[in-house]
């Protein structure tokens, strides 16, 4: 694709700037002639502003982050919000959003297909996430709400795919099921993998398959992240468990490592001072807790374990309710974190 083609695509997106922002920067909101959001990776906040209409100051779709000085156009929004790297994938996502056909081939040249990528690779994970869409109003939202998870602010790392391929481990025929797609990212926000949870057709539970959860890509040290890491964060194994605690502490940065082994190996973001370890009550969870606490101490990070009443925090939330969950963790938090994250959320 030439620079001219890229400019045309950016201009086309600019004609639908507000729709682009609502789709890819869903944690923001409109304010006058601008869309305000935390940053180009769809974090909550107001430091980044996107121009929604053309004016003497510039064309629609141009954005600036006042906190960092970053700036760009709506193609950059697609790239950063989805963690894409290859411009072909960015352009493909943009055309899909605009419902545009692919550019015409030059006469005499055969039609080309996207370059194949290894199954289960980071590239395949990026393509899968790019082909998915935000979860509001989808079976993913219904699935999470049935598990009593109703706080979905800052959950831009989760998306919905209506027909995600499922290949049985016994080499049986490939099936398609709705799926929750979770972006696995590194500390710089680059998408390195994805996690799939296949769902029943109406989002009432998991799909009736042998292994309804699978990960792909590069996972070690990385995680599914909910908000940008700060000086205080919580880390757990499962997505639903982590989101359950987030219902009580919606302003605390959290990360789901997807397994006990990966939780034990999760990388610490720069500037982290205190880590809350979300415990699952099983032998694997206890092992992850002990290993992670030792690593945190060696790194000079205060590590505190948060323990559920039942086997995990999703069971607590679903069976006992949010008020009981808040009461369970209140005495386990450092006092200043209780005031900052728990009392303010009440």
N, C-alpha and C positions, 0 to 999 in steps of 0.2 A: 504494500500500500504506500502511495506517495504522500508527501507532506500535504499536498493539495487535497487528497482524498480524506486525510485525517481532519483537516480544517473543515471540510464540508460536513463530515460526520459530527464534529463538535458543534457546528452551527445548527445542524438539524436537532441535536439534543437541546440546544439553547432555546429553540422554538417551543419546547415543552419543559422548560426549566423547573417549574414547580412540580410537575409530575415526576421528573427525574429525582428531585429532592425528596419527595414523599416516599418514593420507592427505595432509594439507596441511602438516604439520610433520615430514616424514619424516627430517630430519636430527637430530631429538631422540630421547629415550628416556623410558620410564616410570621414575619413582623414587617408590616408595610410592604415595601418593594424588595425585601430580602428574606432569605431563609436562614435562620440562625440555628447552629448546632455546635457541639463541642469541638469537633475536628473532622477531618476528611475521612476518618475511619469510623464515623457514626457514633462517637462518644457523646454522652449527654453534656450539655453546656451551651454557651452563647458566644464563644470567642471567634468562631468561624462564621462568615456571612457570605451567602451566594446571591448574586444579583439575579432577580427573577424577570426583569424587563430591561430592554436596551435603553440606554440613556447617553447623555454626553460623556458620562464617566466610563462607558464601555459597554460591550455587548452582554446580553443575557447569558447566564451560565458561568461567568467568571466569578471566582471566589478568592477570598483572602482569609487567612487565619491570623487574627490580630495578636495571638499569644506567641506564635512561632515565626511569623513572617512568611509562611508557606503560601503559595498561590497557584492557581491553575484553572483548568476548565472542567467541563462535566465528564470528559473522558478520564481525567485524573480522579474524579469522584468514583467512577465505576471501578477503576483500577485499585484504588486504595480501600474502598469499602468492601470489595470482594477478595482482596489479597491476590489479584492477578499479576502476572509478570509479563508474559508474552503478549505483544500488542495484537496479534491475531485473535487471541482470546478476548481481549478488551473490545475490539471492533465487533466480534461476533456477538458479544453480550449486548453492545449498544444497538446493533441492528435488530436483535431479537426484541429489545425493548421498544424500538420504533416500528416493529413489524415491517421492516424493510427487507426486500430481497437482497441476496448477495450481489456484488457488482458483476456486470456482464463480463464474460471472458472475451479476450481479443479473438477476432476471426481466425479460425483454423487451430485454436488451442483447445484441448480437451477440458471439460469441467473438472475442477479439482475438489477433493474432499479434505477436511481437516487432517493434519498429520496425525497418525495413530500414536498413542502414548501407552506405556506399559500399564497393564491392569494393576490396580492397587498402588500406583505410584503417586507422588506428590502432584505431578502434572494432572493425573486423572482426578485427584481430589479437587484441584482448583477448577477443572472443567465442570465437575459435578456441582460444586457450590455455585458456580456462575450460572448454571442452568436452572437453579432453584430460585424460589422467591420468598419474600417475607412471610412470617407465619400467621399474622393476624388474619382471622377469618378462615383459616384452613384447618384440616384435621389435626395438625400439630397443636394448634391452640386448644382445640377441644380435648385432645389427649392429655395435655398438661393440666388443664382446668379440672378434668376428672380425677387427677391426682392431687387436687387442691392447690396447685401452683397457679396463682393468679397475678403475681407480680412479674411482669415480662418486660419492664423498662430496662434498657441496657442489654437486651438479649438479641442484639443484631447478629451475633455469631450463630444463631439458629435460623434455618430456612426450611422450606417445604418443597419436596419434589413429588409430583402426583403419580409418577410411574417409574420408580427406581428399580433397576434390575436386581433380582435376587437369584443367586446361583447356589443350589443345594450342594452340600459338601460331598454327596455321593454321585456327583456328576449328572444328576437328573436334569430335566428340562428347566431352562431359565424362566422365571416368573417375574411379574412386575407388581409392585405394591406401593401404596403411598409411603413416604418416609420423612422422618425428621433428619435433616442434614446439619451437622454441627461442624463449624470450622475449627480446626486445630491450628494454632498459631504459635510462632516463637515470640521471644521477648520484644522483638522489633515490630510485631504485628503482621509478619509475613505468613501466609497460609502454607503450612507444610503438610497437612493431612486433613482428613474428614472422618467423621463418625456417623454411621447410618443406623437409625432405629426404624425398622419397618413396622408400619401400623396397619391395623384392621381398616377396612374400607371407609368407615365413618369416624375413625379416630377414637373409637371406644376402648381401645387397648392395643396391644402389640399384635402384629400379624401372626397367623397360625403357622409359623415356620419354625424349623428346628433351632436356628440361631438368629433371633430377630435383631441382634446388635452386632455390628462389625465395624472395625476401623480400617482405614487405608492411609497410605502415605507415611511420613516420618513423624513418629510420636514422641520418641524419647526426649524428656526434658520439656516438652511442649504441652499445651493444654487448650481446652475450650475455655475462652475467657469472657467474663462478664464485667465490662468496664476496664479501663486502663489501670494497670497496677500502680499502687501508691506506696506510702510508707507502711500501711497496714493492709493486709489482705487475708483471705481465707482460701484454703485449697482442700478439695475432697476428691473422691473417686468418681462417682457417677454424676451425670448431668442433672437428673431429677433430684438427687440428694442435695447437690450444691444449690440448685434453684430453690429448694424448699427452705434452706437456711436464708437464702436471699430474700424470701418473702418477709422474714423478720428483720433483716438488715439490708434494706434495698440500696443503701448508699455505700456499702462496703464492696470493694473490688474482690471478685472471687474467680476461681479457676477450677475446672473439673479435669483431672488427669486421665480419667477413663478406666483406670484399673489400679489395684493396690501397688503393683510393681512400678507403674509409671508415676504414681503419687510419690513414692519413695524417692524417685529420681527427678522430680520436677525442679526446673531451674529457678533461682531466686532473682527477681528483678533488681536492678540497681536502686539503692535507696530504701530497700525494704528493711524496716526495723522490727516489725512484729508480725508473726505468721500464726494464724489460727488454723489448726489442723482439724478438719471435719472427719470425725471418726465413724467408721462402720463397725458394728459390734460382731466381728468374726475374726478368726485367726489371721487371715490375710490382712485385714484392716489394722489389727494390733501390730503386725510386723511392719507395715508401712508407716504407722505412727512412730514406732521406735526409731526406725532408720531415718525418717525425716527430721525428727527432733534432734538426733545426733548431728546430722548435716547442718541444721540450722544453728545449733550451738557453736559448731566449728566455724561458721561464717559470721558469728557475732550477732545473730538474729534471735530475738526472744520468740520461743515457740510455746504455744498454749493449745491444749487439746480441748475441743468441744465435743462432748459425748451426748448422744440421744438417750431417751428413756427406753425406746424400743430398739429394733435392730439398726435403724438408720433414721435420719431426720425426715425423710419423706413419709415413713410410717408414722412418725410422731405427728406430722402436719395433717396427714389424711385422717388418722384415727382420733387424734386428741384436739386438733384445731390450732389456729394461729396463736391465740392467747396463751394456750398451754405451752406451745413451742417457745414463745417469747419468755415465759416464766422459767422454762428449763435452762435457757442459755444466759439469762440475766446474771446469775451468780458466777458464771464461768468467764465472763468478759472482764478485762481490765476496766476499772471504774471510768476512766476518761473515754474509753471506747464505748462503754455502755451509754454515757451521756451523748457522745457524738453520733453513734449509729443506731442504738436501740431506742433511747428516749425520744430522739428527734423524729423517728419514724412512727411513733405511737399516734 
